[in-house]
Amino acid sequence: MKRIQESQTQPISKAAVAGLVLAILPVTALLGLIFSLTAFEHIDTHDLKGHRLAKIGTIISIIWMIVFLIVGFFLWRYFGGKL
């Protein structure tokens, strides 16, 4: 890992930002999870900022996935045999 001096500004990972934005929207939560998980490796490789954004994007995406599974289970349970 290369060290960056304090006077230089460290750029933010675009993958982390994209992952967070996509994770917020329920329809694109899976893409947000993919971008956020990819951002972790991208951040470490290129020594960028955005580790916290990628972590938040991953957490939001996982929460959406859990919500989708619970709602899907109840919809299948109550309406699955009746449709």
PyMOL CGO cylinders between C-alpha atoms (Angstrom):
from pymol import cmd
from pymol.cgo import CYLINDER

trace = [
    CYLINDER, 0.00, 0.00, 0.00, 1.28, 3.42, -0.88, 0.3, 1, 1, 1, 1, 1, 1,
    CYLINDER, 1.28, 3.42, -0.88, 1.08, 6.19, 1.66, 0.3, 1, 1, 1, 1, 1, 1,
    CYLINDER, 1.08, 6.19, 1.66, -0.50, 9.51, 0.75, 0.3, 1, 1, 1, 1, 1, 1,
    CYLINDER, -0.50, 9.51, 0.75, 0.71, 12.69, 2.38, 0.3, 1, 1, 1, 1, 1, 1,
    CYLINDER, 0.71, 12.69, 2.38, -1.71, 14.65, 4.50, 0.3, 1, 1, 1, 1, 1, 1,
    CYLINDER, -1.71, 14.65, 4.50, -1.65, 17.65, 2.12, 0.3, 1, 1, 1, 1, 1, 1,
    CYLINDER, -1.65, 17.65, 2.12, -2.99, 15.61, -0.80, 0.3, 1, 1, 1, 1, 1, 1,
    CYLINDER, -2.99, 15.61, -0.80, -6.68, 14.93, -1.14, 0.3, 1, 1, 1, 1, 1, 1,
    CYLINDER, -6.68, 14.93, -1.14, -7.72, 11.33, -1.46, 0.3, 1, 1, 1, 1, 1, 1,
    CYLINDER, -7.72, 11.33, -1.46, -10.44, 10.69, -4.08, 0.3, 1, 1, 1, 1, 1, 1,
    CYLINDER, -10.44, 10.69, -4.08, -13.62, 8.85, -3.14, 0.3, 1, 1, 1, 1, 1, 1,
    CYLINDER, -13.62, 8.85, -3.14, -14.35, 5.53, -4.80, 0.3, 1, 1, 1, 1, 1, 1,
    CYLINDER, -14.35, 5.53, -4.80, -17.04, 5.91, -7.46, 0.3, 1, 1, 1, 1, 1, 1,
    CYLINDER, -17.04, 5.91, -7.46, -18.03, 2.28, -6.97, 0.3, 1, 1, 1, 1, 1, 1,
    CYLINDER, -18.03, 2.28, -6.97, -18.81, 2.95, -3.30, 0.3, 1, 1, 1, 1, 1, 1,
    CYLINDER, -18.81, 2.95, -3.30, -20.96, 5.96, -4.16, 0.3, 1, 1, 1, 1, 1, 1,
    CYLINDER, -20.96, 5.96, -4.16, -22.79, 4.04, -6.91, 0.3, 1, 1, 1, 1, 1, 1,
    CYLINDER, -22.79, 4.04, -6.91, -23.33, 1.10, -4.55, 0.3, 1, 1, 1, 1, 1, 1,
    CYLINDER, -23.33, 1.10, -4.55, -24.83, 3.34, -1.89, 0.3, 1, 1, 1, 1, 1, 1,
    CYLINDER, -24.83, 3.34, -1.89, -27.14, 5.11, -4.35, 0.3, 1, 1, 1, 1, 1, 1,
    CYLINDER, -27.14, 5.11, -4.35, -28.31, 1.82, -5.87, 0.3, 1, 1, 1, 1, 1, 1,
    CYLINDER, -28.31, 1.82, -5.87, -28.76, 0.25, -2.43, 0.3, 1, 1, 1, 1, 1, 1,
    CYLINDER, -28.76, 0.25, -2.43, -31.13, 2.97, -1.30, 0.3, 1, 1, 1, 1, 1, 1,
    CYLINDER, -31.13, 2.97, -1.30, -33.61, 2.18, -4.08, 0.3, 1, 1, 1, 1, 1, 1,
    CYLINDER, -33.61, 2.18, -4.08, -35.48, -1.07, -3.37, 0.3, 1, 1, 1, 1, 1, 1,
    CYLINDER, -35.48, -1.07, -3.37, -35.65, -2.11, -7.03, 0.3, 1, 1, 1, 1, 1, 1,
    CYLINDER, -35.65, -2.11, -7.03, -31.88, -1.94, -7.49, 0.3, 1, 1, 1, 1, 1, 1,
    CYLINDER, -31.88, -1.94, -7.49, -30.85, -3.33, -4.09, 0.3, 1, 1, 1, 1, 1, 1,
    CYLINDER, -30.85, -3.33, -4.09, -29.12, -6.35, -5.64, 0.3, 1, 1, 1, 1, 1, 1,
    CYLINDER, -29.12, -6.35, -5.64, -27.04, -4.15, -7.93, 0.3, 1, 1, 1, 1, 1, 1,
    CYLINDER, -27.04, -4.15, -7.93, -26.23, -1.94, -4.94, 0.3, 1, 1, 1, 1, 1, 1,
    CYLINDER, -26.23, -1.94, -4.94, -24.98, -4.98, -3.05, 0.3, 1, 1, 1, 1, 1, 1,
    CYLINDER, -24.98, -4.98, -3.05, -22.79, -6.02, -5.97, 0.3, 1, 1, 1, 1, 1, 1,
    CYLINDER, -22.79, -6.02, -5.97, -21.32, -2.52, -6.38, 0.3, 1, 1, 1, 1, 1, 1,
    CYLINDER, -21.32, -2.52, -6.38, -20.75, -2.12, -2.64, 0.3, 1, 1, 1, 1, 1, 1,
    CYLINDER, -20.75, -2.12, -2.64, -18.98, -5.45, -2.29, 0.3, 1, 1, 1, 1, 1, 1,
    CYLINDER, -18.98, -5.45, -2.29, -16.87, -4.72, -5.37, 0.3, 1, 1, 1, 1, 1, 1,
    CYLINDER, -16.87, -4.72, -5.37, -15.98, -1.31, -3.92, 0.3, 1, 1, 1, 1, 1, 1,
    CYLINDER, -15.98, -1.31, -3.92, -14.23, -2.90, -0.92, 0.3, 1, 1, 1, 1, 1, 1,
    CYLINDER, -14.23, -2.90, -0.92, -11.60, -4.49, -3.16, 0.3, 1, 1, 1, 1, 1, 1,
    CYLINDER, -11.60, -4.49, -3.16, -11.41, -1.39, -5.37, 0.3, 1, 1, 1, 1, 1, 1,
    CYLINDER, -11.41, -1.39, -5.37, -10.82, 0.86, -2.36, 0.3, 1, 1, 1, 1, 1, 1,
    CYLINDER, -10.82, 0.86, -2.36, -8.03, -1.33, -0.98, 0.3, 1, 1, 1, 1, 1, 1,
    CYLINDER, -8.03, -1.33, -0.98, -6.34, -1.74, -4.35, 0.3, 1, 1, 1, 1, 1, 1,
    CYLINDER, -6.34, -1.74, -4.35, -6.25, 1.95, -5.28, 0.3, 1, 1, 1, 1, 1, 1,
    CYLINDER, -6.25, 1.95, -5.28, -6.02, 3.40, -1.75, 0.3, 1, 1, 1, 1, 1, 1,
    CYLINDER, -6.02, 3.40, -1.75, -9.22, 5.44, -2.01, 0.3, 1, 1, 1, 1, 1, 1,
    CYLINDER, -9.22, 5.44, -2.01, -11.73, 6.85, 0.45, 0.3, 1, 1, 1, 1, 1, 1,
    CYLINDER, -11.73, 6.85, 0.45, -15.23, 5.44, 0.68, 0.3, 1, 1, 1, 1, 1, 1,
    CYLINDER, -15.23, 5.44, 0.68, -14.91, 2.42, 2.93, 0.3, 1, 1, 1, 1, 1, 1,
    CYLINDER, -14.91, 2.42, 2.93, -17.73, 3.73, 5.14, 0.3, 1, 1, 1, 1, 1, 1,
    CYLINDER, -17.73, 3.73, 5.14, -19.97, 4.38, 2.09, 0.3, 1, 1, 1, 1, 1, 1,
    CYLINDER, -19.97, 4.38, 2.09, -19.42, 0.84, 0.85, 0.3, 1, 1, 1, 1, 1, 1,
    CYLINDER, -19.42, 0.84, 0.85, -20.23, -0.55, 4.30, 0.3, 1, 1, 1, 1, 1, 1,
    CYLINDER, -20.23, -0.55, 4.30, -23.45, 1.46, 4.55, 0.3, 1, 1, 1, 1, 1, 1,
    CYLINDER, -23.45, 1.46, 4.55, -24.45, 0.42, 1.03, 0.3, 1, 1, 1, 1, 1, 1,
    CYLINDER, -24.45, 0.42, 1.03, -23.88, -3.24, 1.90, 0.3, 1, 1, 1, 1, 1, 1,
    CYLINDER, -23.88, -3.24, 1.90, -25.95, -2.99, 5.08, 0.3, 1, 1, 1, 1, 1, 1,
    CYLINDER, -25.95, -2.99, 5.08, -28.85, -1.22, 3.34, 0.3, 1, 1, 1, 1, 1, 1,
    CYLINDER, -28.85, -1.22, 3.34, -28.84, -3.80, 0.54, 0.3, 1, 1, 1, 1, 1, 1,
    CYLINDER, -28.84, -3.80, 0.54, -28.90, -6.70, 2.97, 0.3, 1, 1, 1, 1, 1, 1,
    CYLINDER, -28.90, -6.70, 2.97, -31.79, -5.09, 4.87, 0.3, 1, 1, 1, 1, 1, 1,
    CYLINDER, -31.79, -5.09, 4.87, -33.75, -4.75, 1.60, 0.3, 1, 1, 1, 1, 1, 1,
    CYLINDER, -33.75, -4.75, 1.60, -33.04, -8.41, 0.76, 0.3, 1, 1, 1, 1, 1, 1,
    CYLINDER, -33.04, -8.41, 0.76, -34.35, -9.53, 4.15, 0.3, 1, 1, 1, 1, 1, 1,
    CYLINDER, -34.35, -9.53, 4.15, -37.48, -7.38, 3.70, 0.3, 1, 1, 1, 1, 1, 1,
    CYLINDER, -37.48, -7.38, 3.70, -38.06, -8.87, 0.23, 0.3, 1, 1, 1, 1, 1, 1,
    CYLINDER, -38.06, -8.87, 0.23, -37.71, -12.41, 1.56, 0.3, 1, 1, 1, 1, 1, 1,
    CYLINDER, -37.71, -12.41, 1.56, -40.12, -11.83, 4.44, 0.3, 1, 1, 1, 1, 1, 1,
    CYLINDER, -40.12, -11.83, 4.44, -42.72, -10.10, 2.25, 0.3, 1, 1, 1, 1, 1, 1,
    CYLINDER, -42.72, -10.10, 2.25, -42.34, -12.75, -0.46, 0.3, 1, 1, 1, 1, 1, 1,
    CYLINDER, -42.34, -12.75, -0.46, -42.85, -15.53, 2.08, 0.3, 1, 1, 1, 1, 1, 1,
    CYLINDER, -42.85, -15.53, 2.08, -46.05, -14.00, 3.43, 0.3, 1, 1, 1, 1, 1, 1,
    CYLINDER, -46.05, -14.00, 3.43, -47.39, -13.27, -0.06, 0.3, 1, 1, 1, 1, 1, 1,
    CYLINDER, -47.39, -13.27, -0.06, -46.71, -16.87, -1.10, 0.3, 1, 1, 1, 1, 1, 1,
    CYLINDER, -46.71, -16.87, -1.10, -48.21, -18.21, 2.11, 0.3, 1, 1, 1, 1, 1, 1,
    CYLINDER, -48.21, -18.21, 2.11, -51.46, -16.27, 1.91, 0.3, 1, 1, 1, 1, 1, 1,
    CYLINDER, -51.46, -16.27, 1.91, -51.97, -15.93, -1.84, 0.3, 1, 1, 1, 1, 1, 1,
    CYLINDER, -51.97, -15.93, -1.84, -49.85, -18.72, -3.32, 0.3, 1, 1, 1, 1, 1, 1,
    CYLINDER, -49.85, -18.72, -3.32, -52.51, -21.43, -3.41, 0.3, 1, 1, 1, 1, 1, 1,
    CYLINDER, -52.51, -21.43, -3.41, -55.39, -19.07, -4.19, 0.3, 1, 1, 1, 1, 1, 1,
    CYLINDER, -55.39, -19.07, -4.19, -54.16, -17.46, -7.40, 0.3, 1, 1, 1, 1, 1, 1,
]
cmd.load_cgo(trace, "trace")
